[in-house]
Amino acid sequence: MPGRAAPLEAIPEVFGHIHSTESFSTVDGPGVRFLVFTQGCAMRCSFCSNPDTWSAHGGELVSSKDLANQIRRVLPYLKSSHGGLTCSGGEPLLQPQFTAALFREARAMGLTTTLDTTGQGTKHKNWDVVLPHTDGALFCIKSLDPEKYQGMTGLKQIGALRFAHELTERGIPFWARYVLIPGHTDSDRDIGMLAEWAARMPTLSGVELLPYHVYGKNKWEAMGLQYPLEGVQTPGAAAVRAVVSRLERAGLTVLCDAAAPAGLSAAHTGAHC
């Protein structure tokens, strides 16, 4: 359920840069959701589907009040499904005041708020601003191996682990998103480390396993960038099912379209994953 909302007049208008919005997402939190993709990401993931969200000043400059009005137009559909607002990216924590304002607007409408994130930023400047208005999170943990994590993202892993701890400290439920990349994140050791870490997270609802795809490759090429994972293929259904089974045997709830991994929605593997 959404938390206590501030009176509507007390919510400030904040301007932020966004990449795009979707009115009827069904894969980014409970129920039907209004989805806002923010601009700006400090990571440079080798498997990023949306490198066009990296620039903090790209996209469109919009008002939180204008977005709130857009949400109101589809409010009956969102409320009837017990849905709400999801802020994704890019990395929504890098625009903390903007994301917090959107979440406050959503809660004032009786909607739930979901943060789709990789846990960037710091506790005082970013997390303390957004998390008090967050009902749940989708947290993409790239790899539990610190060297692989840094190699794939350009950032150190310690910040992500601290963010996950912050979620548990605040009692915020979350799903861990994990991209299964052949030859990079799919070894027995990789999956074992994921299972062990997940078992230690008391507010973890489960693991969403995302088979790697190449949907974003054309964006790299359009931006004149060399695609880092050239030649890496989508994992086969049997390989995906084997990982799902292993995680389930470890006692974890797992979401994954293992029968047809190549058909997963592109929304599942945006810039954050």
Secondary structure as UniProt FT lines:
FT   HELIX           8..10
FT   STRAND          15..25
FT   STRAND          33..38
FT   TURN            46..47
FT   HELIX           51..53
FT   TURN            56..57
FT   STRAND          60..63
FT   HELIX           64..73
FT   HELIX           75..80
FT   TURN            81..82
FT   STRAND          84..88
FT   HELIX           92..94
FT   HELIX           96..108
FT   TURN            109..110
FT   STRAND          112..117
FT   HELIX           123..127
FT   HELIX           128..130
FT   HELIX           131..133
FT   STRAND          136..140
FT   HELIX           146..153
FT   HELIX           158..170
FT   STRAND          174..180
FT   TURN            182..185
FT   HELIX           188..199
FT   TURN            202..203
FT   STRAND          204..211
FT   TURN            215..216
FT   HELIX           217..222
FT   TURN            223..224
FT   TURN            228..231
FT   HELIX           237..249
FT   TURN            250..251
FT   STRAND          254..255
FT   TURN            258..259
FT   HELIX           261..263
FT   HELIX           266..269
FT   TURN            271..272
//
